[in-house]
Each structure stands twice: as C-alpha cells, then as structure tokens.
C-alpha cells in the first residue's frame, strides 16, 4: 500500500529565504508522486508531479521537487519565499491504476516579512 | 476547461437532517473522486467513479453516505441523518485518467458542511 509522510506540520521562513518542505513515501513499486497547495477555503491546486526517470521536477510558482529513490523522499523546495507562498502544502501518492490518491497530513507554511 | 465546480460552497444543517452536495467535473474527465478533509488534516479518500461506475469505496463511507454519478457526468454525495462528526470540507476532484496513476487530480473548491 502507498502512503506519504510529511515531516513538520508547520514551517516558518523569512521572506526571501529558502523553502524546504519534506515528504517521504512508502511504496512497493515506483510511485506516482504529487505536490499540491491549498489556500484558505479553497480546493487543492497541483504544484507539480513526478515524472518517471527525472530527479528534479519543476512546478508552478518557482517550486521544485527532488526525487531521491535511495531516501524514498520527494522534498519540495523554492529558492526564495514570497509572502504569497503562505498556504498549506500536501504531498500525495497514487498507485498504478489511479483509483486512489493518498495525501499526507500537510505542512502549513508561514512567510515572515 | 472551466474547472471542477461544487455546490453549495457552504451548508449548515441540524443534526439528523439529510444533505446533498453536487459536483460537476471537468467535462472531458471520466474519473471523479470524493474526499473529506477535516481541520489540520489531509484529504481522506471516500469514493471513486469511472464514468458512471462506482469502483472504489472507503471504509470511512458509512451506510449513511451514498454517492451517485448517473450519467457519468456530474455526481452527488448524500449524507443521511447527519451527525456532528460529519462536519468537514467535502472535496470533489476529477481526472482524465489518460496516464492512469500519473494523471493528477483537479479539485473543486469544496463544500464546507457544519452540523449543529
């Protein structure tokens, strides 16, 4: 069965600082991995998805994620935080069929001016 | 692509009442999902449709919950005899399924249910 674990339910960074949000996956087969962002009272918006064979995946709004099979990780980064990045971030994994997607518990990002 | 639409956005109901939510997916998407999200948690899977067929149901989905997608287009989620524990955000998502597990979900803005 697939699952993801997000380390750190709350992360605070200063505006302009590096953003690092952690996600580790558990899967017996190569996983399909995603990062989503959620703003208050809205649904989830896709930031990026893992592409088989890639190690660095680029997404929207300057976000990237690095896939490390040896560490079963898919951490999300952004070189320079912006105030508008303050939101809830979710890592997700799906199986081969796409019948179910499993989400982490989320990381709330605060950006300090 | 007008996005996934959910109605209503907010619903307040008294315990014991029935409620129904509607989801209109992206028109060319044949896969539709319902999730429930409580405060501070990630979305929890409830059920999945491919066209009009309900192919997966979570054990979270008690007998009071029923979902339909009669013509493979819009879907409804009904909760009968609501309980305070049903208070949550109910999210609908759709997917083309072209890449199977690698086809991302597209979410609506959710229906926030409050049971008093």
Interface residues (C-beta under 8 A of the other chain):
Chain A: X9 X32 X34 X36 X41 X42 X43 X44 X45 X46 X49 X51 X52 X90 X92 X94 X95 X96 X97 X98 X99 X100 X101 X102 X103 X104 X105 X106
Chain B: X4 X6 X31 X33 X35 X40 X41 X42 X43 X44 X45 X48 X55 X56 X91 X93 X95 X97 X99 X100 X101 X102 X103 X104 X105 X106 X107 X108 X109 X110 X112
